[in-house]
């Protein structure tokens, strides 16, 4: 699952209720829908309070990740597609008849999936009723309560409201917090006066139209992301540094751009994201996520024939921090020879952090198959298995005799964005690299975030109840906002530990729901290094819940600041977590 996934935008097309982008197909315009006249006049019979309540629950599970909690087309997962999901409160959508909406939900088209097979007729009508009453039914529910501590030794307070579509938060000089949204806007605010918000940059200052990575080093701002090219069919990665002169004028300098490669118009087009400065300050680690869900072909309607993941995707790169105007080609041999490639085989390592020993750690989103989500100690020249292995489990599409069928394969959820077009019998799936031993993710022994689906029985189990470890987190959790208390500034049992948020909520995700109703929470990570394994073991504890799409976090002065993605209009929040000695 993913982050699961976050992000991208552009021309609005008519996508109703799901970011289920089938096979990279681009949706046709609304006028291309041919709804039979006999269907247009159908009236919704399921309009009682119970039906509307059911419709709301279905919307949260199947629709909100792309269309947003309020239906504004601002769900984080939907932003990964080249065309942004529709605003369901718009006159264009609200002006359609019950029958038209029911037909489109039922039949689907291109990016719009058909719900006929896995939602009953009554459920589809309940969705129609909910969307027709969306404004009234969501106004009150969008008022967010404060997150809830699950342990007695933390407190959570509201720090400040933030602009919509935030993706990163980090600390800067002079006791400032900085944050960025995916549209390329950069803000800062003083810790002692968080309402004194100052906009520092927008996309015209740095040229990154889909921004997903940001950090600072010695008063220099570093930003990474993607820029659309080739009439929005292709993309290039871009990393820039920004300095401010004595007159407080920003000066941008390009660190690198990449060669063009194909985008996909799917939720799986993860792009360039996380940044981390090396312990010696000489290099910058930068993540480039996969452009596929699990290694399938994504050719963007033939614009990039037979294209799967490429040399520039599903990897972590190491770039000299003082580099200027590099061009990174889509050539694996060159990237290795020049020392730019640090590690490969990571689907979407959306967050990086250094532990107190300077070891690079990453949390990674797996795909739509029910594989666990990984946490890795990332080492130079290691291959971590993607697309052949995720969550310690082999991906089935690499086997030429695999015939995908959700009726026979419990790991294949028919609600998945990748089903049915992107799971298929694939005799041309790339072969594993010869002589390569894949690096293993960290085993989590619970007691939390350790659910898995048994490979033999297909049953969902709890690893800690069985006394075993799992690699690493419950499927579809989307772990984000990884931090470590490297200066031992936290008290009690939190001292020297790690923390990570889970972006996904089992109550709102059709993929995560079979495993747990938890999520959108904060996890305490207790890592122990095992000499004999040359890897870590992990115990994970839920310590807070009730965030709304927590996307990043930063530790500063002994406090944790958790920032939320927020919607197109409403925006999210920064929450301040205070740690106390054990009560």
C-alpha positions as CSV (number, residue, x, y, z in Angstrom):
1,X,0.0,0.0,0.0
2,X,1.0,3.3,0.0
3,X,1.2,6.3,1.1
4,X,0.7,5.8,1.0
5,X,1.3,7.4,-1.8
6,X,1.3,11.1,-2.3
7,X,1.0,13.1,-5.3
8,X,0.9,15.3,-8.6
9,X,-1.7,17.3,-10.3
10,X,-2.8,19.1,-13.5
11,X,-5.8,19.2,-15.8
12,X,-9.1,18.2,-14.1
13,X,-10.9,15.3,-15.6
14,X,-14.1,13.6,-14.5
15,X,-13.0,11.0,-12.0
16,X,-15.7,9.9,-9.6
17,X,-15.1,8.0,-6.3
18,X,-11.7,6.4,-6.8
19,X,-8.1,6.9,-7.9
20,X,-8.2,3.4,-9.3
21,X,-6.1,4.2,-12.4
22,X,-6.4,1.2,-14.6
23,X,-3.3,0.3,-16.6
24,X,-2.2,4.0,-16.9
25,X,-5.3,4.8,-19.0
26,X,-6.3,8.4,-19.1
27,X,-9.9,9.3,-18.4
28,X,-12.0,10.7,-21.2
29,X,-13.9,13.9,-20.7
30,X,-17.2,14.0,-19.0
31,X,-19.0,14.5,-22.4
32,X,-17.7,11.1,-23.6
33,X,-19.9,9.2,-21.0
34,X,-22.8,7.7,-22.8
35,X,-25.5,7.2,-20.1
36,X,-28.6,5.5,-21.5
37,X,-31.7,7.8,-21.2
38,X,-33.6,5.1,-19.4
39,X,-30.9,5.2,-16.6
40,X,-30.8,9.0,-16.3
41,X,-34.3,9.1,-15.0
42,X,-33.8,6.5,-12.2
43,X,-34.4,7.8,-8.7
44,X,-32.5,6.8,-5.6
45,X,-34.8,4.8,-3.3
46,X,-32.2,4.6,-0.5
47,X,-32.3,8.0,1.0
48,X,-33.1,7.3,4.7
49,X,-30.6,8.2,7.4
50,X,-29.3,4.7,7.7
51,X,-28.5,4.6,4.0
52,X,-26.7,8.0,4.1
53,X,-24.7,6.7,7.1
54,X,-23.7,3.7,5.1
55,X,-22.8,5.8,2.1
56,X,-20.6,7.9,4.2
57,X,-18.7,4.9,5.5
58,X,-18.3,3.5,2.0
59,X,-17.0,6.9,0.8
60,X,-14.4,7.0,3.5
61,X,-13.1,3.5,2.5
62,X,-13.3,3.7,-1.3
63,X,-13.2,7.3,-2.2
64,X,-11.7,9.7,0.3
65,X,-8.0,8.8,-0.3
66,X,-8.4,10.4,-3.7
67,X,-11.3,12.7,-3.5
68,X,-10.6,13.9,0.0
69,X,-12.6,13.8,3.2
70,X,-14.8,16.6,2.0
71,X,-15.0,15.5,-1.6
72,X,-13.0,18.4,-3.0
73,X,-10.7,16.2,-5.2
74,X,-7.9,16.8,-2.8
75,X,-7.1,13.4,-1.4
76,X,-3.4,12.7,-1.2
77,X,-3.4,9.5,-3.2
78,X,-5.2,11.0,-6.1
79,X,-2.5,13.7,-6.4
80,X,-0.1,11.2,-7.9
81,X,-2.0,11.1,-11.1
82,X,-1.5,13.6,-13.9
83,X,-5.1,14.6,-13.7
84,X,-6.5,15.6,-10.4
85,X,-9.7,13.9,-9.1
86,X,-12.9,15.8,-9.6
87,X,-14.4,18.2,-7.1
88,X,-17.6,16.3,-6.1
89,X,-19.2,19.5,-4.7
90,X,-18.8,21.2,-8.1
91,X,-21.9,22.2,-10.1
92,X,-20.9,19.7,-12.8
93,X,-21.1,16.8,-10.4
94,X,-24.0,17.9,-8.3
95,X,-26.1,18.8,-11.4
96,X,-26.2,15.2,-12.5
97,X,-29.2,13.0,-11.9
98,X,-29.2,10.1,-9.4
99,X,-29.3,7.7,-12.3
100,X,-26.2,9.2,-14.0
101,X,-24.1,9.0,-10.9
102,X,-25.3,5.4,-10.2
103,X,-24.4,4.4,-13.8
104,X,-20.9,5.8,-13.6
105,X,-20.2,4.2,-10.2
106,X,-21.6,0.9,-11.5
107,X,-19.9,0.7,-14.9
108,X,-16.7,2.8,-14.5
109,X,-14.6,4.0,-17.4
110,X,-10.8,4.4,-17.8
111,X,-9.5,5.7,-14.5
112,X,-13.0,5.4,-13.0
113,X,-13.3,1.7,-11.8
114,X,-16.4,-0.3,-11.9
115,X,-17.9,-1.1,-8.5
116,X,-20.5,-3.5,-9.9
117,X,-18.7,-6.6,-8.7
118,X,-17.8,-5.7,-5.1
119,X,-20.5,-3.2,-4.0
120,X,-24.1,-4.3,-4.0
121,X,-26.8,-2.3,-5.8
122,X,-28.0,-0.8,-2.5
123,X,-24.4,0.2,-1.5
124,X,-24.0,2.0,-4.8
125,X,-27.2,3.9,-4.3
126,X,-26.1,4.7,-0.8
127,X,-23.0,6.3,-2.3
128,X,-25.2,8.3,-4.7
129,X,-27.2,9.6,-1.8
130,X,-24.1,10.5,0.2
131,X,-22.5,12.4,-2.7
132,X,-25.8,14.3,-3.3
133,X,-25.8,15.4,0.3
134,X,-22.0,15.7,0.6
135,X,-21.9,19.3,1.8
136,X,-24.4,18.9,4.6
137,X,-23.1,15.5,5.7
138,X,-19.4,16.5,5.9
139,X,-19.5,20.0,7.2
140,X,-19.6,18.9,10.9
141,X,-17.4,15.9,10.5
142,X,-14.6,17.9,9.0
143,X,-14.1,19.6,12.4
144,X,-11.1,17.8,13.8
145,X,-10.6,16.8,17.4
146,X,-7.2,16.8,18.9
147,X,-5.2,13.6,18.6
148,X,-5.5,11.3,21.6
149,X,-2.5,10.1,23.7
150,X,-2.6,6.3,24.2
151,X,0.0,6.4,27.0
152,X,0.1,8.6,30.1
153,X,3.5,10.0,29.5
154,X,2.8,12.2,26.5
155,X,0.6,15.3,25.9
156,X,-0.6,16.6,22.6
157,X,-1.5,20.2,21.9
158,X,-2.5,22.2,18.8
159,X,0.5,24.2,17.6
160,X,-0.9,26.0,14.5
161,X,-3.0,25.6,11.4
162,X,-1.1,25.1,8.1
163,X,-1.9,25.7,4.4
164,X,-3.4,22.9,2.3
165,X,-1.5,20.0,0.7
166,X,1.6,20.0,3.0
167,X,4.2,17.3,2.4
168,X,7.3,18.2,4.5
169,X,8.3,19.8,7.8
170,X,11.9,20.5,9.0
171,X,13.8,22.8,11.4
172,X,15.8,25.8,10.3
173,X,18.2,28.3,11.8
174,X,17.2,30.7,14.5
175,X,14.6,28.4,16.0
176,X,12.3,28.3,13.0
177,X,10.1,25.6,11.7
178,X,9.8,25.3,7.9
179,X,7.2,23.4,5.8
180,X,6.4,22.9,2.2
181,X,3.4,21.8,0.2
182,X,3.3,19.7,-3.0
183,X,2.5,22.8,-5.1
184,X,6.0,24.1,-4.3
185,X,5.2,26.8,-1.7
186,X,7.7,27.1,1.2
187,X,6.8,28.7,4.5
188,X,8.5,29.3,7.8
189,X,7.3,30.3,11.3
190,X,9.1,31.0,14.6
191,X,8.7,28.4,17.3
192,X,7.8,31.0,19.9
193,X,5.2,32.7,17.7
194,X,3.7,30.0,15.3
195,X,1.1,32.4,13.9
196,X,3.7,34.6,12.4
197,X,3.7,32.7,9.2
198,X,6.0,33.9,6.4
199,X,5.9,32.7,2.8
200,X,9.5,32.3,1.6
201,X,9.2,30.8,-1.9
202,X,6.8,29.5,-4.5
203,X,7.2,27.3,-7.6
204,X,8.4,30.2,-9.7
205,X,11.5,30.6,-7.4
206,X,12.7,27.0,-7.8
207,X,10.9,25.4,-10.7
208,X,9.7,22.2,-9.0
209,X,6.0,21.9,-9.8
210,X,5.6,18.7,-7.8
211,X,7.7,19.1,-4.7
212,X,8.1,16.2,-2.3
213,X,11.5,16.6,-0.6
214,X,13.0,19.4,1.5
215,X,15.6,19.9,4.2
216,X,18.2,22.5,5.3
217,X,22.0,22.3,5.8
218,X,24.1,25.2,7.1
219,X,21.4,27.7,6.2
220,X,21.0,26.4,2.7
221,X,17.6,25.1,1.6
222,X,17.5,21.9,-0.5
223,X,14.4,20.9,-2.5
224,X,13.6,17.9,-4.7
225,X,10.7,16.8,-6.8
226,X,9.5,16.5,-10.4
227,X,8.6,18.6,-13.4
228,X,6.2,17.5,-16.2
229,X,7.5,17.4,-19.8
230,X,6.5,16.1,-23.2
231,X,2.9,17.4,-22.9
232,X,2.6,16.0,-19.4
233,X,3.4,12.4,-20.6
234,X,7.0,12.5,-19.2
235,X,8.8,13.8,-16.2
236,X,12.3,14.9,-15.0
237,X,13.6,14.9,-11.5
238,X,15.0,18.1,-10.2
239,X,17.0,19.1,-7.1
240,X,17.9,22.7,-6.2
241,X,19.6,24.6,-3.4
242,X,18.4,28.0,-2.3
243,X,20.4,30.6,-0.5
244,X,19.4,34.0,0.8
245,X,21.7,37.0,0.5
246,X,22.2,39.8,3.0
247,X,19.1,41.6,1.5
248,X,17.0,38.5,2.1
249,X,16.7,37.8,-1.6
250,X,16.6,34.1,-2.6
251,X,19.1,32.7,-5.1
252,X,18.4,29.3,-6.7
253,X,21.0,27.0,-8.0
254,X,20.4,23.7,-9.7
255,X,22.1,20.7,-8.2
256,X,20.8,18.2,-10.8
257,X,18.2,17.5,-13.3
258,X,17.5,14.0,-14.7
259,X,17.0,12.8,-18.2
260,X,13.3,12.5,-19.2
261,X,11.4,9.3,-18.4
262,X,7.8,8.4,-18.6
263,X,5.2,9.4,-16.1
264,X,2.2,7.1,-15.7
265,X,-0.9,9.0,-14.6
266,X,-1.4,6.4,-11.8
267,X,-1.2,6.6,-8.0
268,X,2.0,4.6,-8.3
269,X,4.1,7.4,-9.9
270,X,5.9,8.3,-6.8
271,X,8.6,10.7,-8.0
272,X,11.6,12.2,-6.3
273,X,11.1,12.8,-2.6
274,X,13.0,12.4,0.7
275,X,16.3,14.2,1.3
276,X,18.9,13.5,4.0
277,X,22.3,15.0,4.5
278,X,25.1,12.5,5.1
279,X,26.7,12.4,8.6
280,X,29.9,14.2,7.3
281,X,27.9,16.8,5.5
282,X,29.6,16.0,2.2
283,X,26.7,14.2,0.4
284,X,22.9,14.4,0.0
285,X,20.9,11.2,-0.1
286,X,17.8,11.6,-2.3
287,X,15.0,9.1,-2.9
288,X,13.4,8.4,-6.3
289,X,10.3,6.2,-5.8
290,X,9.0,3.7,-8.3
291,X,6.8,4.5,-11.3
292,X,4.9,1.3,-11.0
293,X,2.9,-0.6,-8.3
294,X,4.9,-3.8,-8.4
295,X,7.0,-3.7,-11.6
296,X,4.3,-4.0,-14.2
297,X,4.3,-2.2,-17.6
298,X,3.1,1.4,-17.3
299,X,3.5,2.9,-20.8
300,X,1.2,6.0,-20.5
301,X,-1.0,5.1,-23.5
302,X,2.0,4.0,-25.5
303,X,4.0,7.1,-25.0
304,X,6.8,5.1,-23.4
305,X,6.4,1.6,-24.9
306,X,7.0,-1.4,-22.6
307,X,8.2,0.9,-19.8
308,X,8.4,-0.5,-16.3
309,X,10.7,0.9,-13.6
310,X,13.8,2.5,-15.0
311,X,17.4,3.3,-13.9
312,X,16.2,6.6,-12.3
313,X,13.4,5.1,-10.2
314,X,13.0,2.9,-7.1
315,X,16.4,3.9,-5.7
316,X,18.3,6.1,-3.3
317,X,21.0,8.3,-4.8
318,X,24.0,10.0,-3.2
319,X,24.9,13.3,-4.7
320,X,27.9,15.6,-3.7
321,X,26.3,18.3,-1.6
322,X,28.2,21.0,-3.6
323,X,27.3,19.7,-7.0
324,X,26.0,22.1,-9.7
325,X,24.0,21.4,-12.8
326,X,24.5,17.7,-13.0
327,X,22.6,15.7,-15.5
328,X,21.6,12.3,-14.3
329,X,20.9,10.0,-17.3
330,X,18.6,7.0,-17.3
331,X,21.6,4.7,-17.5
332,X,22.3,2.3,-14.6
333,X,25.9,1.7,-15.5
334,X,26.7,5.4,-15.6
335,X,25.0,6.1,-12.3
336,X,26.9,3.3,-10.6
337,X,30.3,4.3,-12.2
338,X,29.9,7.9,-11.1
339,X,29.0,6.9,-7.5
340,X,25.6,8.5,-7.7
341,X,23.7,5.3,-7.0
342,X,23.7,4.5,-3.3
343,X,21.1,1.7,-3.0
344,X,18.4,0.2,-5.2
345,X,15.3,-2.0,-5.0
346,X,13.3,0.3,-2.7
347,X,9.7,0.9,-4.0
348,X,9.0,4.2,-2.3
349,X,11.3,5.1,0.6
350,X,9.3,8.3,1.3
351,X,11.2,9.0,4.5
352,X,14.8,8.8,5.5
353,X,16.6,9.5,8.8
354,X,19.9,9.0,10.4
355,X,20.2,7.1,13.7
356,X,22.7,8.2,16.4
357,X,25.4,6.1,14.8
358,X,24.9,7.8,11.5
359,X,23.2,4.8,9.9
360,X,20.7,5.7,7.1
361,X,17.3,4.3,7.9
362,X,14.3,4.3,5.5
363,X,10.6,3.5,5.8
364,X,9.1,2.1,2.6
365,X,5.6,1.7,1.2
366,X,4.7,-1.6,-0.5
367,X,2.2,-2.0,-3.3
368,X,-1.4,-3.0,-3.6
369,X,-0.8,-6.7,-2.9
370,X,-1.1,-7.6,0.8
371,X,2.6,-7.4,1.5
372,X,4.0,-5.8,4.6
373,X,5.6,-2.4,4.7
374,X,9.4,-2.3,5.1
375,X,11.8,-0.5,7.3
376,X,15.4,-0.8,6.2
377,X,18.9,0.0,7.4
378,X,20.1,1.2,4.0
379,X,23.7,0.4,3.1
380,X,25.8,1.4,0.1
381,X,25.6,-0.9,-3.0
382,X,22.8,-3.0,-1.4
383,X,19.8,-4.1,-3.4
384,X,16.6,-4.4,-1.3
385,X,14.5,-6.6,-3.6
386,X,11.9,-4.5,-5.3
387,X,10.1,-5.4,-7.5
388,X,10.8,-9.1,-6.8
389,X,10.3,-8.9,-3.0
390,X,8.3,-6.5,-0.8
391,X,7.7,-7.0,2.9
392,X,9.8,-10.1,2.9
393,X,7.5,-11.8,0.5
394,X,7.9,-12.6,-3.2
395,X,5.8,-10.7,-5.6
396,X,3.7,-13.2,-7.6
397,X,3.7,-11.4,-11.0
398,X,7.4,-12.5,-11.5
399,X,6.2,-16.1,-11.9
400,X,5.1,-16.9,-15.4
401,X,2.5,-19.4,-14.3
402,X,0.7,-16.9,-12.0
403,X,-2.9,-16.3,-12.9
404,X,-4.3,-13.5,-10.7
405,X,-7.7,-14.2,-9.2
406,X,-9.0,-12.5,-6.0
407,X,-11.3,-15.5,-5.5
408,X,-8.3,-17.8,-5.2
409,X,-5.6,-15.4,-3.9
410,X,-6.5,-13.7,-0.6
411,X,-3.6,-11.3,-1.0
412,X,-5.3,-9.7,-4.0
413,X,-7.9,-7.3,-2.8
414,X,-10.4,-6.4,-5.6
415,X,-10.6,-2.9,-4.2
416,X,-7.0,-2.3,-5.1
417,X,-6.1,0.5,-7.5
418,X,-3.9,-2.0,-9.4
419,X,-6.8,-4.5,-9.9
420,X,-7.6,-5.8,-12.5
421,X,-5.4,-4.2,-15.2
422,X,-2.1,-4.1,-13.5
423,X,-2.1,-7.6,-12.0
424,X,-1.8,-10.0,-14.9
425,X,0.0,-13.0,-16.2
426,X,3.4,-11.5,-17.1
427,X,5.9,-13.8,-18.8
428,X,8.1,-10.8,-19.7
429,X,8.5,-9.7,-16.1
430,X,12.2,-8.8,-15.6
431,X,14.4,-11.6,-14.2
432,X,16.1,-11.2,-10.9
433,X,19.7,-9.9,-11.1
434,X,22.0,-12.8,-11.0
435,X,24.3,-13.3,-8.0
436,X,22.6,-10.6,-5.9
437,X,21.5,-11.3,-2.3
438,X,18.7,-8.9,-1.4
439,X,19.0,-6.9,1.8
440,X,16.4,-7.7,4.4
441,X,14.1,-5.4,6.2
442,X,13.9,-5.1,10.0
443,X,11.8,-7.6,11.9
444,X,9.1,-6.1,14.0
445,X,8.1,-8.1,17.1
446,X,5.2,-5.8,18.0
447,X,3.2,-5.6,20.1
448,X,1.7,-3.1,17.6
449,X,1.6,-2.5,13.8
450,X,2.6,-6.2,13.3
451,X,-0.3,-7.8,11.4
452,X,0.4,-9.9,8.4
453,X,-1.4,-12.3,6.1
454,X,-0.2,-15.9,6.4
455,X,1.5,-17.1,3.2
456,X,0.1,-20.6,3.6
457,X,-3.4,-20.1,4.8
458,X,-4.1,-16.5,3.7
459,X,-5.4,-15.8,7.2
460,X,-4.6,-12.5,8.9
461,X,-2.4,-12.9,12.0
462,X,-0.7,-10.9,14.7
463,X,3.1,-11.6,14.8
464,X,3.6,-10.8,18.5
465,X,0.8,-13.1,19.5
466,X,2.7,-15.9,17.7
467,X,6.1,-14.9,19.2
468,X,7.6,-14.1,15.8
469,X,8.7,-11.0,13.8
470,X,7.3,-9.6,10.6
471,X,9.0,-7.4,8.0
472,X,8.1,-4.7,9.2
473,X,4.7,-3.0,9.5
474,X,1.1,-4.0,8.9
475,X,0.3,-3.9,5.1
476,X,-0.8,-0.6,3.6
477,X,0.2,1.4,6.7
478,X,2.2,4.1,4.8
479,X,4.8,4.9,7.5
480,X,6.0,8.5,7.2
481,X,7.7,11.1,9.4
482,X,10.6,9.0,10.6
483,X,12.7,10.6,13.3
484,X,15.3,9.5,15.9
485,X,16.1,11.1,19.3
486,X,19.8,11.1,18.5
487,X,20.7,13.7,21.2
488,X,18.8,11.9,24.0
489,X,16.6,15.0,24.5
490,X,13.5,12.9,25.3
491,X,12.8,11.7,28.8
492,X,12.1,8.2,30.2
493,X,11.4,5.4,27.9
494,X,11.4,7.7,24.9
495,X,15.1,8.6,25.3
496,X,17.2,7.6,22.3
497,X,14.3,5.9,20.5
498,X,12.7,6.4,17.1
499,X,9.2,7.6,16.1
500,X,7.1,7.2,13.0
501,X,3.6,8.1,12.0
502,X,1.2,5.9,9.9
503,X,-0.6,7.9,7.3
504,X,-3.3,5.4,6.5
505,X,-6.2,4.5,8.7
506,X,-7.8,1.1,8.6
507,X,-11.3,2.6,9.0
508,X,-10.8,4.7,5.8
509,X,-8.9,2.3,3.6
510,X,-10.4,-0.7,1.8
511,X,-6.9,-2.3,1.6
512,X,-5.9,-1.8,5.3
513,X,-9.3,-2.4,6.8
514,X,-9.1,-6.3,6.8
515,X,-5.9,-6.0,8.9
516,X,-6.8,-3.3,11.5
517,X,-9.0,-0.4,12.3
518,X,-6.0,1.5,13.6
519,X,-3.9,4.0,11.8
520,X,-3.3,7.8,11.4
521,X,-1.3,7.2,14.6
522,X,2.1,7.7,16.1
523,X,4.4,4.7,16.8
524,X,7.4,4.5,19.2
525,X,10.2,2.5,17.7
526,X,12.5,0.5,20.0
527,X,15.4,-0.8,17.8
528,X,18.1,-3.2,19.0
529,X,21.1,-4.0,16.9
530,X,21.9,-7.7,16.5
531,X,25.6,-8.4,15.8
532,X,25.0,-11.9,14.5
533,X,22.3,-10.7,12.1
534,X,24.1,-7.4,11.2
535,X,20.6,-6.0,11.3
536,X,18.1,-4.7,13.8
537,X,15.1,-6.1,15.7
538,X,12.2,-3.8,16.5
539,X,9.5,-3.5,19.0
540,X,6.7,-1.0,18.1
541,X,4.2,0.7,20.4
542,X,1.2,2.8,19.5
543,X,1.4,6.0,21.7
544,X,-1.1,8.3,20.0
545,X,-4.0,8.3,17.5
546,X,-6.5,10.6,15.9
547,X,-4.2,12.6,13.5
548,X,-5.7,13.3,10.1
549,X,-3.3,12.3,7.3
550,X,0.0,12.8,9.2
551,X,2.6,13.2,6.5
552,X,5.8,14.2,8.3
553,X,7.4,15.1,11.6
554,X,10.4,16.8,13.1
555,X,12.0,16.6,16.6
556,X,13.2,20.0,17.9
557,X,14.2,21.1,21.4
558,X,12.7,17.9,22.9
559,X,9.3,18.2,21.3
560,X,7.9,16.4,18.3
561,X,6.0,18.4,15.7
562,X,3.6,16.3,13.5
563,X,2.3,18.0,10.4
564,X,-0.8,16.9,8.4
565,X,-1.4,16.9,4.6
566,X,-4.7,18.8,4.7
567,X,-7.1,19.2,1.9
568,X,-7.4,21.6,-1.1
569,X,-9.2,24.2,0.9
570,X,-9.2,23.4,4.6
571,X,-5.5,22.6,5.2
572,X,-4.1,20.6,8.1
573,X,-2.5,21.2,11.4
574,X,0.8,21.0,13.2
575,X,0.5,19.1,16.5
576,X,3.0,19.5,19.3
577,X,3.8,16.3,21.2
578,X,5.3,16.8,24.7
579,X,7.1,13.8,26.3
580,X,7.2,13.4,30.1
581,X,8.9,11.0,32.4
582,X,6.8,7.9,33.0
583,X,3.7,8.5,35.2
